[in-house]
Amino acid sequence: MALDINALKSKLNSFNRKGNREERDAMLWKPPEGKSVIRIVPLKDSPKFPFIELMFHYDIGPRAMLSPTSFGGRDPISEFADALIADESVPIKERYAQAKPFRPKARTYLLVVVRGEESKGPRLYAFGTSVYKQIASYMVDEDYGDITDVEKGRDITIEYTPKDKSDTKLPQTDVKVKPNTSQLTSDATLLKKWLSEQPNVREMFDEVSYAQLKAALEKHLDPSSTT
């Protein structure tokens, strides 16, 4: 009786996916309910701009898909949206409404150390536009200076309220930057490690090929298709 090689390969792939998920989860920090204090760690590849902006497609395939536009690549789903917008035979408001589901959505990340959990090292904190605006508004305020500076920067308090306890019935995140400056860490060896050994956000997600995105788009547009 011959071995079912395909079944074995599928099982091995499932182990790999589980490992990837575990590694990804270790790279991420999600704020718990209540207050947490974090500190931004400057990116080794982009020390003057701490935000990592990625683009994703939601509700097109069976899972969220990273758009190649995040790294300057071509994206057939985004191209389809552009084609809808360019169709002058359709009223402009209708064009944008039709294109909206196919345009990639932004998700932003910061590399942070969580105070009290320094042993876990720098992790990536993902958030939406509201938190982005709150943090960026402090960064451009001259009264606060460079809050990412490793010697004279500032810690940030993140207060997270889940939707079931929020007045708005939506999850809320409030950001406040500490008034006093401080060091990222007083340990020179640890500082060097944090600035050089950082999680790679590209390793957190499967990079989907142009062909795979095109197939997902075609399946979304024609669910009865078997191709």
C-alpha positions in Angstrom: 0.0 0.0 0.0 1.5 3.3 -1.1 1.8 6.3 1.1 -0.5 9.2 0.6 2.2 11.8 -0.1 -0.2 14.6 -0.7 -1.9 14.1 2.6 1.5 14.1 4.4 2.5 17.3 2.6 -0.7 18.9 3.6 -0.1 17.9 7.2 3.4 19.3 7.2 2.2 22.6 5.7 -0.4 22.8 8.6 2.4 22.5 11.1 4.4 25.2 9.3 1.3 27.5 9.3 0.9 27.0 13.0 4.5 27.8 13.6 4.2 30.9 11.5 1.1 32.1 13.5 2.9 31.5 16.8 5.9 33.5 15.6 3.7 36.3 14.3 1.7 36.5 17.6 5.0 36.8 19.4 5.9 39.8 17.2 2.7 41.6 18.0 1.4 43.5 20.9 -2.3 44.1 21.5 -3.4 46.5 24.2 -5.3 44.8 27.0 -8.3 46.5 28.6 -7.2 49.5 30.7 -4.0 51.4 30.7 -0.6 50.3 29.3 2.6 52.3 28.9 4.7 51.9 25.8 7.7 53.4 24.2 8.3 53.8 20.5 11.5 52.1 19.3 13.1 53.8 16.3 13.2 51.5 13.2 16.7 50.5 12.1 15.6 50.8 8.4 13.7 54.0 8.9 14.9 55.9 12.0 13.3 59.2 11.0 9.8 57.8 10.3 8.5 55.2 12.9 5.2 54.3 11.2 5.0 51.2 9.0 2.0 51.4 6.7 0.7 48.3 5.1 -2.3 47.8 2.8 -4.7 44.9 3.0 -7.7 43.5 1.1 -10.6 42.4 3.3 -13.7 40.4 2.3 -12.3 39.5 -1.2 -10.8 36.1 -0.4 -11.3 33.7 2.6 -8.8 35.8 4.7 -7.2 39.2 4.7 -4.6 39.5 2.0 -1.5 41.8 2.0 -1.6 44.1 -1.0 1.7 44.3 -3.0 1.2 48.0 -3.1 2.5 48.0 0.4 6.0 47.5 -1.1 5.5 49.2 -4.5 4.2 46.1 -6.3 1.4 45.6 -8.7 -2.0 44.5 -7.4 -4.8 43.3 -9.8 -7.5 44.1 -7.2 -6.4 47.6 -6.8 -6.0 47.9 -10.6 -9.6 46.7 -11.0 -10.7 49.5 -8.6 -8.8 52.0 -10.6 -10.5 50.8 -13.8 -13.9 51.3 -12.2 -13.0 54.8 -11.2 -11.8 55.6 -14.7 -15.0 54.5 -16.3 -16.5 57.9 -17.4 -19.7 56.2 -18.6 -20.7 55.9 -14.9 -21.5 58.9 -12.6 -18.4 59.7 -10.5 -20.0 59.1 -7.1 -21.2 55.7 -8.3 -17.7 54.9 -9.6 -16.1 55.5 -6.3 -18.8 53.6 -4.5 -18.3 50.6 -6.8 -14.5 50.8 -6.4 -14.4 51.1 -2.6 -14.6 47.4 -1.7 -11.7 46.7 -4.0 -9.4 49.4 -2.8 -6.8 48.2 -0.2 -7.3 49.4 3.3 -4.4 50.8 5.4 -3.2 49.3 8.6 -0.4 51.0 10.5 2.3 49.6 12.9 4.7 51.0 15.4 7.6 49.1 16.9 7.2 49.5 20.7 8.5 48.2 24.0 5.8 47.7 26.7 6.8 49.0 30.1 6.9 46.2 32.6 7.3 43.7 29.7 10.8 44.7 28.5 12.0 41.1 28.6 9.7 40.4 25.6 11.7 43.0 23.6 10.3 45.2 20.8 7.0 44.2 19.3 4.7 45.6 16.7 1.6 47.5 17.7 -1.1 47.6 15.0 -3.8 50.3 14.9 -6.1 52.3 12.7 -6.5 55.9 11.7 -7.8 57.2 15.0 -4.7 56.1 17.0 -2.4 57.1 14.1 -3.8 60.7 14.3 -3.5 60.9 18.0 0.1 59.8 18.1 1.1 61.8 15.1 -0.4 65.0 16.6 1.9 64.7 19.6 4.9 64.1 17.3 4.3 67.4 15.4 3.7 69.4 18.6 6.9 71.3 19.3 6.2 71.2 23.1 6.8 67.5 23.1 9.9 67.3 20.9 11.0 64.0 19.4 9.1 61.5 21.5 11.0 58.7 19.7 14.4 59.9 20.9 16.2 57.0 22.8 17.7 59.4 25.4 15.1 62.2 25.8 11.9 60.8 24.3 8.7 60.1 26.1 6.6 57.1 27.1 3.0 56.8 25.8 -0.1 55.7 27.8 -2.5 53.7 25.8 -5.9 53.3 27.4 -8.1 50.7 25.7 -11.8 50.2 26.3 -13.5 47.2 24.6 -16.7 47.8 22.8 -18.9 46.1 25.4 -17.7 48.7 27.9 -17.6 51.7 25.6 -20.2 54.5 25.6 -20.0 54.5 21.8 -20.5 50.7 21.6 -17.2 50.6 19.6 -13.7 49.8 21.0 -11.9 53.0 22.0 -8.2 53.8 22.3 -7.1 57.0 24.0 -3.5 58.1 23.7 -1.6 60.4 26.1 2.1 61.1 25.9 3.9 61.4 29.3 5.0 65.0 30.2 8.4 63.9 31.4 11.3 62.8 29.2 13.1 59.5 29.8 15.5 57.0 28.3 14.3 54.2 26.2 16.5 52.1 28.4 19.5 52.8 30.6 21.1 49.5 29.6 23.5 50.2 26.7 23.7 46.5 25.7 20.0 46.2 25.7 19.6 49.4 23.7 22.0 48.2 21.0 20.0 44.9 20.8 16.6 46.6 20.5 17.9 48.9 17.8 19.5 46.2 15.8 17.4 43.0 16.4 13.9 44.0 15.3 10.9 41.9 14.0 10.4 42.1 10.3 6.8 43.0 9.5 7.1 41.4 6.1 7.6 38.0 7.8 4.3 38.3 9.6 2.2 37.9 6.5 2.1 35.6 3.5 3.0 37.7 0.5 0.3 36.9 -2.1 1.3 36.8 -5.8 -0.3 38.7 -8.6 -1.8 35.5 -9.9 -3.2 34.5 -6.5 -4.8 38.0 -6.1 -6.2 37.8 -9.6 -7.8 34.4 -8.9 -9.3 35.7 -5.6 -10.8 38.7 -7.5 -12.3 36.5 -10.2 -13.7 34.1 -7.6 -15.2 37.1 -5.7 -16.8 38.5 -8.9 -18.1 35.1 -10.0 -18.5 32.8 -7.0 -19.9 30.0 -9.2 -16.6 29.9 -11.1 -14.4 26.8 -10.5 -11.2 28.4 -11.8 
